[in-house]
């Protein structure tokens, strides 16, 4: 008997232990193993969850910070626009820019106000700094504005310092030029340009921009590049000013 026990005793004990564990696991539906697994992996899962929650919290904070910055920028632009409005004698209409074409960024913009707000074709559009364009089409709730930077745009202009006359021509980009009717020698960088008394589409004296560079052509005419006073590419609000074009007069 002792020989048999020496030979098979340990194996028999292990077998009974294994059978007992199997029976126990079956009776408890493996809940013990599940608990053991939970205690082993739960610290890692908790850490992972904390990382996820931290990332989500940081993302939310960044979102709120961006919203605050955006509201501050809009508020600042509206304040500047209201200050500009107070300097205008004619009744004006503040309007948001709600649309512009990506491939024709410098040609047209769409305003979020129209005929129901009193806007009519021919009205002049100003932004912070100076002239933006004029209204060409109107619906009850929107208005289309031809920008001074559009290639088809022409604006009668004058060099304020010496009253030399010419016209502003758009180039479909941030660059616009002024061409003079006569040869002009007295042109300086920084000279201010405004709408002229001869303009039929805009009232006189509206600020347009400043001389950036000067070029003289072979036919003795002068052409200057103008830096616009109004940052047309980033404007979100504009002022619409009533004006009756003098076309046909």
C-alpha positions as CSV (number, residue, x, y, z in Angstrom):
1,X,0.0,0.0,0.0
2,X,2.8,2.3,0.9
3,X,4.4,1.7,-2.5
4,X,1.2,2.5,-4.3
5,X,0.8,5.7,-2.2
6,X,4.4,6.7,-2.9
7,X,3.8,6.2,-6.6
8,X,0.3,7.5,-7.1
9,X,-0.6,9.5,-3.9
10,X,0.5,12.9,-5.1
11,X,-1.2,12.6,-8.4
12,X,-4.4,11.4,-6.7
13,X,-4.5,14.4,-4.4
14,X,-3.9,16.8,-7.3
15,X,-6.7,15.1,-9.2
16,X,-9.1,15.5,-6.4
17,X,-8.1,19.1,-5.9
18,X,-8.7,19.8,-9.6
19,X,-12.0,18.1,-9.5
20,X,-13.0,20.1,-6.4
21,X,-12.0,23.3,-8.0
22,X,-13.9,22.4,-11.2
23,X,-17.0,21.6,-9.2
24,X,-16.7,24.8,-7.2
25,X,-16.3,26.9,-10.3
26,X,-19.3,25.3,-11.9
27,X,-21.4,25.8,-8.8
28,X,-20.4,29.5,-8.6
29,X,-20.6,30.0,-12.4
30,X,-17.0,31.2,-12.5
31,X,-17.8,34.3,-10.4
32,X,-14.6,33.7,-8.4
33,X,-12.4,33.8,-11.5
34,X,-14.2,36.9,-12.7
35,X,-13.6,38.6,-9.4
36,X,-9.9,37.6,-9.5
37,X,-9.7,38.9,-13.1
38,X,-11.4,42.2,-12.1
39,X,-8.9,42.8,-9.2
40,X,-6.0,42.1,-11.5
41,X,-7.0,44.3,-14.4
42,X,-9.1,47.0,-12.7
43,X,-6.1,49.2,-11.8
44,X,-5.1,49.3,-15.4
45,X,-8.7,49.9,-16.6
46,X,-9.1,52.7,-14.1
47,X,-5.9,54.4,-15.3
48,X,-7.0,54.1,-18.9
49,X,-10.4,55.6,-18.1
50,X,-8.7,58.5,-16.3
51,X,-6.6,59.2,-19.3
52,X,-9.7,59.1,-21.6
53,X,-11.6,61.4,-19.2
54,X,-8.6,63.8,-19.0
55,X,-8.4,64.0,-22.8
56,X,-12.1,64.7,-23.0
57,X,-11.9,67.4,-20.3
58,X,-9.0,69.1,-22.0
59,X,-10.8,69.0,-25.4
60,X,-13.9,70.6,-23.8
61,X,-11.7,73.3,-22.1
62,X,-10.1,74.1,-25.5
63,X,-13.5,74.3,-27.1
64,X,-14.8,76.7,-24.5
65,X,-11.6,78.8,-24.7
66,X,-12.0,79.0,-28.5
67,X,-15.6,80.0,-28.2
68,X,-14.7,82.8,-25.7
69,X,-11.9,84.0,-28.1
70,X,-14.4,84.0,-31.0
71,X,-17.0,85.9,-29.1
72,X,-14.4,88.5,-28.0
73,X,-13.2,89.0,-31.6
74,X,-16.8,89.4,-32.8
75,X,-17.6,91.8,-29.9
76,X,-14.5,93.9,-30.7
77,X,-15.4,94.1,-34.4
78,X,-19.0,95.1,-33.5
79,X,-17.7,97.8,-31.1
80,X,-15.5,99.2,-33.8
81,X,-18.3,99.1,-36.3
82,X,-20.7,100.9,-33.9
83,X,-18.0,103.6,-33.3
84,X,-17.7,104.0,-37.0
85,X,-21.5,104.2,-37.4
86,X,-21.6,107.1,-34.9
87,X,-19.4,109.2,-37.2
88,X,-21.8,108.8,-40.1
89,X,-24.5,111.5,-40.7
90,X,-26.7,109.4,-43.0
91,X,-28.9,106.6,-41.6
92,X,-27.0,103.3,-41.9
93,X,-27.7,99.6,-41.6
94,X,-25.4,97.2,-39.9
95,X,-25.3,93.8,-41.7
96,X,-23.4,90.5,-41.2
97,X,-21.5,88.9,-44.0
98,X,-23.1,85.5,-44.4
99,X,-21.5,84.2,-47.6
100,X,-18.6,84.5,-49.9
101,X,-17.3,82.2,-52.6
102,X,-14.0,80.4,-51.9
103,X,-12.8,80.7,-55.5
104,X,-14.1,84.3,-55.8
105,X,-13.2,85.6,-52.4
106,X,-12.4,89.1,-53.6
107,X,-15.4,89.5,-56.0
108,X,-18.6,89.4,-54.0
109,X,-20.1,88.9,-50.5
110,X,-23.6,88.2,-49.4
111,X,-25.1,90.1,-46.5
112,X,-27.7,88.8,-44.0
113,X,-30.1,91.7,-44.6
114,X,-32.1,92.7,-47.5
115,X,-35.1,94.8,-48.8
116,X,-37.1,94.1,-45.6
117,X,-34.4,95.9,-43.7
118,X,-34.5,98.9,-46.2
119,X,-31.5,97.9,-48.3
120,X,-31.7,98.8,-52.0
121,X,-29.4,98.2,-55.1
122,X,-26.9,101.0,-55.3
123,X,-26.5,101.4,-51.6
124,X,-22.8,101.8,-50.5
125,X,-21.1,99.3,-48.2
126,X,-18.5,100.4,-45.7
127,X,-16.4,98.4,-43.3
128,X,-14.1,99.2,-40.5
129,X,-11.5,101.5,-42.1
130,X,-13.2,102.4,-45.3
131,X,-15.0,101.5,-48.5
132,X,-15.9,97.9,-49.2
133,X,-18.2,98.0,-52.3
134,X,-21.8,98.6,-53.3
135,X,-25.1,96.6,-53.3
136,X,-26.0,95.1,-56.7
137,X,-28.8,92.7,-56.0
138,X,-31.3,92.5,-53.1
139,X,-33.8,89.8,-51.9
140,X,-36.1,90.3,-48.9
141,X,-33.5,88.9,-46.5
142,X,-30.1,89.1,-48.3
143,X,-28.0,91.5,-50.4
144,X,-25.2,90.9,-52.8
145,X,-22.3,93.2,-52.7
146,X,-19.8,93.9,-55.5
147,X,-16.4,94.5,-53.8
148,X,-14.1,97.2,-54.9
149,X,-11.5,94.4,-55.4
150,X,-13.6,92.7,-58.1
151,X,-11.9,92.9,-61.5
152,X,-15.0,94.6,-63.0
153,X,-15.2,97.2,-60.3
154,X,-14.4,100.9,-61.1
155,X,-14.5,103.6,-58.5
156,X,-13.9,107.3,-59.2
157,X,-11.1,108.4,-56.8
158,X,-8.9,111.3,-55.9
159,X,-5.5,111.6,-54.3
160,X,-6.5,113.6,-51.2
161,X,-3.2,115.6,-50.8
162,X,-3.1,117.2,-54.3
163,X,-6.6,116.5,-55.6
164,X,-5.4,114.5,-58.6
165,X,-8.3,112.5,-60.2
166,X,-8.4,109.0,-61.5
167,X,-10.2,105.7,-60.7
168,X,-9.7,102.6,-58.7
169,X,-9.7,99.3,-60.5
170,X,-10.0,95.9,-58.8
171,X,-7.7,92.9,-59.7
172,X,-9.7,90.1,-58.2
173,X,-7.2,89.9,-55.3
174,X,-6.1,91.9,-52.3
175,X,-4.3,94.2,-54.8
176,X,-6.1,97.2,-56.3
177,X,-4.7,100.0,-58.5
178,X,-5.5,103.6,-59.2
179,X,-5.1,105.0,-62.7
180,X,-4.9,108.7,-63.2
181,X,-6.5,110.6,-66.1
182,X,-3.4,112.7,-66.5
183,X,0.3,112.4,-65.8
184,X,1.0,112.9,-62.1
185,X,4.5,113.4,-60.8
186,X,3.7,114.3,-57.2
187,X,2.9,111.0,-55.6
188,X,4.2,109.8,-52.3
189,X,4.0,106.5,-50.5
190,X,1.3,106.8,-47.8
191,X,-0.8,109.4,-49.7
192,X,-4.5,108.8,-48.9
193,X,-7.0,107.9,-51.5
194,X,-10.8,108.7,-51.3
195,X,-13.8,108.6,-53.6
196,X,-14.0,111.7,-55.8
197,X,-16.7,114.2,-56.5
198,X,-16.9,112.9,-60.0
199,X,-18.0,109.4,-58.9
200,X,-21.5,108.5,-59.9
201,X,-21.7,105.2,-57.9
202,X,-20.3,106.5,-54.6
203,X,-20.6,109.6,-52.5
204,X,-17.4,111.8,-52.4
205,X,-14.8,111.7,-49.6
206,X,-15.2,108.0,-48.6
207,X,-11.8,106.6,-47.5
208,X,-10.4,103.9,-49.8
209,X,-6.8,103.4,-48.8
210,X,-3.2,104.6,-49.1
211,X,-0.6,104.6,-51.8
212,X,1.6,101.5,-51.5
213,X,3.8,101.8,-54.7
214,X,4.0,103.9,-57.8
215,X,4.6,103.0,-61.4
216,X,4.8,105.2,-64.5
217,X,3.9,103.8,-67.9
218,X,5.4,104.6,-71.3
219,X,2.4,106.6,-72.3
220,X,3.2,109.0,-69.4
221,X,0.2,107.8,-67.4
222,X,0.7,106.8,-63.8
223,X,-0.6,103.8,-62.0
224,X,-0.3,103.2,-58.2
225,X,-1.0,100.2,-56.1
226,X,-3.3,100.9,-53.2
227,X,-3.4,99.4,-49.8
228,X,-7.0,99.2,-48.8
229,X,-8.1,100.9,-45.6
230,X,-10.8,98.2,-44.9
231,X,-9.5,94.6,-44.3
232,X,-12.0,93.1,-46.7
233,X,-10.7,89.6,-46.5
234,X,-11.5,89.3,-42.8
235,X,-14.6,91.5,-42.3
236,X,-17.6,89.8,-40.7
237,X,-19.8,92.9,-40.4
238,X,-20.3,95.9,-42.6
239,X,-22.3,99.2,-42.7
240,X,-24.8,99.7,-45.6
241,X,-25.3,103.4,-46.3
242,X,-28.2,104.7,-48.5
243,X,-27.1,106.2,-51.8
244,X,-28.8,107.0,-55.1
245,X,-26.4,106.3,-58.0
246,X,-26.2,109.1,-60.5
247,X,-26.2,106.8,-63.5
248,X,-27.8,108.5,-66.5
249,X,-27.4,112.0,-65.0
